[in-house]
Amino acid sequence: MVEVTPGAREGYIWSPGHWETRGVHQAWVAGRWTQDDYQQQLMVYTNANGTTTYATGPLVLRDSQGNVIPTQPDAYPVDSARK
């Protein structure tokens, strides 16, 4: 299939056409415009209890005991695993 990519459209993202496997058959799915809501989705988290939390700052990862998990690359030196 040949599909011409259209010009940019403010507030939308172009999702190009592609083949999908449906059961044992391949089906062509035509390209389409999707509304760009990346910033809104990035800021919204749904918690296990069903409440919604909005990001207000940097994400802090914690393990099951509540200890902070460092995310900076320098926290894990290249040779640290060789012991």
C-alpha positions as CSV (number, residue, x, y, z in Angstrom):
1,M,0.0,0.0,0.0
2,V,1.1,3.5,-0.7
3,E,-0.2,6.2,1.6
4,V,0.7,9.9,1.2
5,T,1.5,11.6,4.5
6,P,-0.5,14.8,4.8
7,G,0.9,18.1,6.0
8,A,1.1,19.0,9.7
9,R,-2.2,19.8,11.5
10,E,-2.0,21.9,14.7
11,G,-3.1,19.9,17.7
12,Y,-3.1,16.5,16.0
13,I,-0.7,13.6,15.3
14,W,-0.8,11.6,12.1
15,S,-0.9,7.9,12.7
16,P,0.2,6.3,9.4
17,G,-1.5,3.3,7.8
18,H,-0.3,-0.2,8.7
19,W,-1.0,-3.8,8.5
20,E,-2.6,-5.6,11.5
21,T,-3.0,-9.3,12.2
22,R,-6.7,-10.1,13.0
23,G,-7.0,-13.7,13.8
24,V,-5.2,-15.5,11.0
25,H,-5.7,-12.7,8.4
26,Q,-3.9,-9.4,7.7
27,A,-5.9,-6.3,7.4
28,W,-4.9,-2.8,6.2
29,V,-5.7,0.0,8.7
30,A,-5.7,3.4,6.9
31,G,-3.9,6.3,8.4
32,R,-5.8,8.8,10.5
33,W,-5.5,11.9,12.6
34,T,-5.5,11.6,16.4
35,Q,-5.9,14.5,18.8
36,D,-2.6,15.4,20.5
37,D,-3.4,15.1,24.3
38,Y,0.1,14.1,25.3
39,Q,0.6,16.8,28.0
40,Q,-2.8,16.0,29.6
41,Q,-2.1,12.2,29.6
42,L,1.4,12.7,31.0
43,M,0.0,14.6,34.0
44,V,-2.8,12.2,34.9
45,Y,-2.4,9.0,36.9
46,T,-5.1,6.6,38.1
47,N,-4.3,5.1,41.5
48,A,-5.2,1.6,42.6
49,N,-8.1,2.9,44.7
50,G,-9.7,4.5,41.7
51,T,-8.7,8.1,42.5
52,T,-7.0,10.3,40.0
53,T,-3.7,12.1,40.8
54,Y,-2.2,14.9,38.7
55,A,1.6,15.3,38.4
56,T,2.9,18.4,40.1
57,G,6.6,17.8,40.0
58,P,9.3,15.3,39.3
59,L,8.3,11.6,39.7
60,V,9.8,9.9,42.7
61,L,10.0,6.1,42.4
62,R,9.8,4.0,45.6
63,D,10.2,0.3,46.3
64,S,7.8,-1.9,48.3
65,Q,9.4,-0.7,51.6
66,G,9.1,3.0,50.6
67,N,12.8,3.5,49.8
68,V,13.6,6.0,47.0
69,I,14.8,4.3,43.8
70,P,17.4,6.6,42.1
71,T,16.7,7.3,38.5
72,Q,19.8,9.3,37.6
73,P,22.3,7.4,35.4
74,D,25.2,8.3,37.6
75,A,23.6,6.4,40.5
76,Y,24.4,3.2,38.6
77,P,28.1,3.3,37.6
78,V,29.0,1.0,34.6
79,D,31.2,-1.3,36.6
80,S,28.9,-1.5,39.6
81,A,27.5,-4.9,38.5
82,R,30.9,-6.5,38.2
83,K,31.6,-7.8,41.6
